[in-house]
Amino acid sequence: MKALLSKSPGGPHTLVLEEVPEPMAGPGEVRIAVRACGVNYPDLLIIQDLYQVKPPRPFSPGAELAGVVDAVGEGVNNVRVGDRVLVSPVRSGMAVKAVGLAGNCWKIPDAMPFEEAAALLLTYGTSQHALKDRAQLQPGETLLVLGAAGGVGLAAIELGKAMGARIVAAASSPEKLALARQCGADIGVQYPTGPLDKAQARDLTNRFKSACGPDGAQVIYDGVGGDYTEAALRAIGWQGRHLVVGFTAGVPKLPLNLTLLKSCQIVGVFWGEFTSRYPALHAANVAALLAMYLAGRIKPVVTERFPLARGAEAIARLGDRKARGKVVVVID
């Protein structure tokens, strides 16, 4: 079978498409004939050995996928051969077939396209865990979303809106802000591409404050990092919660006196570890997301599709920060 492989650390250009043996489903595992694989920022990091997890090589990127159950291992009873499913977290999703834990495998409705299923769980799961479990976002609170037009950003907007929050979307272009508004954001703030000098950072903080209102942002969803983190943190409200989700602009350095002055919290969000440590809570969250999808309250925005042979280009789209919504690799 074909698989997109990382054989040595490096950027997307180092990935190669090769023939490899089909994986076997062991006890408690499920093998999937992959139809679509969602592309996420960790895919860019993991092939460069910059992610928290460093799998042995060769491996395929791709942490969420959708397809048809092809084989089940011993002890698996939640799905059977022929079921349409999504699987996440999973490893080596950019391949014709992939193996994942049965506990991370979820049946999907017949009406749900594979591309949308492959774009659902990592982004919406991360944002749901961040807003519900970590920030405990309340109705009427103001939520400031950095990187608002990316996969997790758009998910945070939709989920935050469903939770009754007022949404301030921040992104780097008018086109990205327009997409954020289409997904439910109440107001948008365009920020310049970094790095930011002191004057730019101060101006951005002032615009965040103006958009958030006199009480500031009660919750900040930060999937960007870099110089944008401090600019946003200075606009946080009293006892606000700043969610650390990702670092597409780099790992920030913060003056911690700001946390004292605002009596605020810096809250880490590691969805993958959460799913491993608390499987019952994770299962309840997934059930809630699928119910929201079926009710039409959330819908992944798939903006670009690439065949497996061009999977490296799909990952590169996230590296140049030009992607909007979700990028998906489609596998025939």
C-alpha positions in Angstrom: 0.0 0.0 0.0 1.0 3.6 -0.4 2.1 5.8 2.6 3.6 9.2 3.0 6.7 8.7 5.1 9.0 10.8 7.3 12.3 9.0 7.1 14.5 11.8 8.5 13.7 15.0 10.5 12.9 18.0 8.3 10.1 20.0 6.6 7.4 18.8 4.3 9.9 18.6 1.4 11.5 15.6 3.2 8.4 13.4 3.0 8.4 10.6 0.5 5.5 8.5 -0.9 6.5 4.8 -0.8 5.0 1.3 -0.9 4.9 -0.3 2.6 3.4 -3.4 4.0 -0.2 -3.2 5.2 -0.4 -2.8 9.0 -2.0 -5.5 11.1 -4.7 -4.8 13.8 -3.5 -6.2 17.1 -5.6 -6.8 20.3 -7.8 -3.8 21.0 -7.0 -2.2 17.6 -8.9 -1.4 14.4 -7.5 -1.2 10.9 -9.1 1.5 8.7 -9.2 1.8 4.9 -8.5 5.6 5.0 -10.7 7.9 2.9 -9.6 11.2 4.4 -7.0 12.5 6.8 -7.1 15.9 8.5 -4.0 18.1 8.4 -3.0 19.8 11.6 -0.2 22.0 12.8 1.3 19.1 14.9 1.9 17.3 11.6 4.4 20.0 10.7 6.1 19.8 14.1 6.3 16.0 14.4 8.1 15.5 11.1 10.8 18.0 12.3 11.1 16.3 15.7 9.7 19.5 17.3 6.5 17.9 18.8 6.0 16.5 22.4 5.9 13.0 20.9 8.7 11.6 18.7 7.7 8.4 17.1 10.3 6.0 15.7 10.9 6.4 12.0 9.8 5.8 9.4 6.3 7.0 10.2 3.5 8.8 8.4 2.1 12.1 9.7 -1.6 12.4 10.3 -3.4 12.3 13.7 -7.0 12.2 12.6 -8.7 10.2 9.9 -12.0 8.9 8.6 -12.7 5.8 6.6 -14.1 2.3 6.7 -13.2 -0.4 9.2 -11.2 -3.0 7.3 -10.2 -5.4 10.1 -10.6 -5.6 13.9 -8.2 -7.1 16.5 -9.0 -9.4 19.3 -11.3 -8.0 21.9 -12.8 -5.2 19.8 -16.6 -5.0 20.0 -17.5 -1.3 19.6 -17.1 -1.4 15.8 -17.1 -4.1 13.1 -15.8 -4.5 9.5 -17.7 -2.2 7.1 -18.5 0.6 9.7 -17.9 4.2 8.6 -15.7 5.7 11.4 -13.5 8.6 12.4 -10.3 7.9 14.5 -8.4 10.4 16.6 -5.9 10.6 18.1 -4.2 8.1 15.8 -0.7 7.8 14.2 0.3 7.5 10.6 -3.0 8.6 9.1 -1.6 9.6 5.7 -1.6 6.2 4.2 -4.0 3.9 2.4 -4.6 2.0 5.6 -3.9 2.8 9.2 -4.3 1.2 12.6 -5.7 2.8 15.7 -7.0 2.0 19.1 -10.6 0.8 19.2 -11.2 3.2 22.0 -10.3 6.1 19.7 -12.7 4.9 17.0 -16.1 6.4 16.6 -19.0 5.5 14.3 -20.1 8.3 12.0 -23.6 8.8 10.4 -24.0 7.8 6.8 -24.8 11.5 5.9 -21.5 12.7 7.2 -18.9 13.1 4.5 -15.5 11.5 5.2 -13.7 14.8 4.6 -15.8 16.5 7.3 -15.4 13.6 9.7 -11.6 13.8 9.3 -11.7 17.5 10.0 -13.8 17.2 13.2 -12.3 15.6 16.2 -8.8 17.1 16.7 -9.8 20.7 16.2 -13.3 20.6 17.8 -12.0 18.2 20.5 -9.2 20.5 21.4 -11.4 23.6 21.4 -14.2 21.8 23.4 -11.7 20.6 26.0 -10.1 24.1 26.2 -13.4 26.0 26.6 -15.5 23.6 28.6 -13.0 21.6 30.7 -10.1 24.0 31.1 -11.6 27.6 30.9 -15.2 26.7 32.0 -16.5 29.4 29.6 -19.8 30.9 30.8 -22.7 32.5 28.9 -22.2 36.2 28.4 -18.4 36.1 28.8 -16.2 37.6 26.1 -13.9 35.1 24.3 -10.9 36.5 22.3 -9.7 33.9 19.7 -6.3 34.3 18.2 -5.7 32.6 14.9 -9.4 32.7 14.4 -9.5 31.4 10.8 -7.5 28.2 11.4 -9.0 24.9 12.2 -9.0 25.2 16.0 -9.8 28.9 15.8 -13.0 28.4 13.8 -13.9 25.5 16.1 -13.5 27.7 19.1 -15.7 30.4 17.5 -18.5 27.9 16.8 -18.3 26.2 20.2 -17.9 29.5 22.1 -21.0 30.8 20.4 -22.9 27.7 21.2 -21.9 28.2 24.9 -23.3 31.7 24.8 -20.1 33.7 24.7 -19.4 37.0 22.8 -16.7 36.3 20.3 -13.8 38.6 19.3 -11.9 37.0 16.4 -8.3 38.0 15.7 -6.6 37.0 12.4 -4.0 38.3 10.0 -6.1 39.3 6.9 -9.5 40.6 6.0 -10.3 37.3 4.2 -9.6 35.3 7.4 -11.7 37.7 9.5 -14.6 37.4 7.0 -14.5 33.6 7.4 -14.5 34.0 11.2 -17.5 36.3 11.0 -19.3 33.7 8.8 -18.7 31.1 11.5 -20.2 33.3 14.2 -17.7 35.9 15.5 -19.2 39.1 16.7 -16.3 41.4 15.9 -12.9 41.1 14.3 -9.4 42.5 14.9 -6.8 42.2 12.2 -3.2 41.9 13.4 0.0 42.4 11.4 2.3 39.5 10.6 5.0 39.2 13.2 7.4 39.8 14.8 5.9 42.9 16.4 7.9 45.9 17.6 6.9 47.6 20.8 4.7 50.2 19.0 2.9 47.5 17.1 2.4 45.4 20.2 1.0 48.3 22.1 -1.4 49.3 19.3 -2.6 45.7 19.0 -3.3 45.6 22.8 -5.3 48.8 22.5 -7.3 47.3 19.6 -7.9 44.1 21.6 -9.1 46.2 24.6 -11.4 48.3 22.4 -13.0 45.2 20.8 -13.3 43.3 24.1 -14.9 46.2 26.0 -14.2 47.8 29.4 -14.2 44.4 31.2 -11.6 42.9 28.9 -11.6 39.3 27.7 -12.7 36.7 30.3 -11.2 33.9 28.2 -8.4 34.1 25.6 -8.0 31.2 23.2 -4.3 31.3 22.0 -3.3 29.0 19.3 -0.7 31.4 17.9 1.8 32.4 20.6 4.8 34.6 19.6 4.5 38.3 20.2 0.7 38.1 20.0 0.4 36.3 23.4 1.6 39.2 25.5 -0.4 41.7 23.4 -3.5 39.7 24.1 -2.8 39.0 27.8 -2.6 42.7 28.4 -6.3 42.9 27.3 -7.5 40.1 29.6 -10.1 40.9 32.2 -10.0 40.5 36.0 -9.6 36.7 36.8 -9.5 35.9 33.2 -8.2 32.6 31.7 -5.6 32.6 29.0 -5.7 29.2 27.2 -2.3 28.0 25.8 -3.2 25.9 22.8 -0.4 26.3 20.3 2.6 28.2 19.0 2.3 28.8 15.2 4.2 32.1 15.7 6.7 30.7 18.2 6.9 30.1 22.0 6.2 33.4 23.8 8.0 34.8 26.9 5.7 36.6 29.3 6.2 39.1 32.1 4.5 37.2 34.9 3.6 40.4 36.8 0.7 40.7 34.3 -0.9 37.6 35.9 -0.6 39.2 39.3 -2.1 42.5 38.2 -5.1 40.9 36.5 -5.3 38.0 39.0 -5.6 35.8 35.9 -4.7 32.3 35.0 -2.4 30.9 32.3 -4.0 27.5 31.4 -2.3 24.8 29.4 -4.4 22.7 27.0 -3.1 19.3 25.9 -6.0 17.5 24.4 -4.1 14.3 23.4 -2.9 13.6 26.9 -6.4 14.4 28.2 -7.9 11.7 26.0 -5.5 9.1 27.3 -5.8 10.0 31.0 -9.6 10.5 31.1 -11.2 8.2 28.4 -14.7 8.4 29.9 -14.7 12.2 29.9 -13.3 12.1 26.3 -16.0 9.7 25.2 -18.7 12.0 26.6 -17.2 15.0 24.8 -17.1 13.2 21.5 -20.7 12.1 21.9 -21.6 15.8 22.5 -19.7 16.9 19.4 -21.4 14.4 17.2 -24.8 15.4 18.6 -24.0 19.1 17.8 -22.9 18.1 14.3 -26.1 16.2 13.7 -28.1 19.2 15.0 -26.3 21.5 12.6 -24.7 23.6 15.4 -21.1 22.9 14.2 -19.7 22.1 10.8 -16.0 21.8 9.9 -14.9 24.2 7.2 -12.9 22.2 4.7 -11.2 24.8 2.4 -8.6 22.7 0.6 -8.2 19.1 -0.5 -5.0 17.3 -1.6 -4.5 13.8 -2.9 -2.1 11.6 -0.9 0.7 12.1 -3.4 0.6 15.8 -2.6 0.3 15.4 1.2 3.5 17.2 1.7 2.0 20.3 0.1 -1.0 20.1 2.4 1.3 20.2 5.5 3.3 23.0 4.0 0.1 25.1 3.7 0.0 25.2 7.5 3.6 26.1 7.7 3.3 29.2 5.6 0.2 30.2 7.7 -1.9 30.7 4.6 -4.4 28.0 5.4 -8.0 28.9 6.3 -10.3 26.4 8.0 -9.2 22.8 7.6 -6.9 21.2 5.0 -7.7 17.5 4.2 -5.7 14.8 2.4 -8.2 12.7 0.4 -7.3 9.0 -0.3 -9.0 7.0 -3.0 
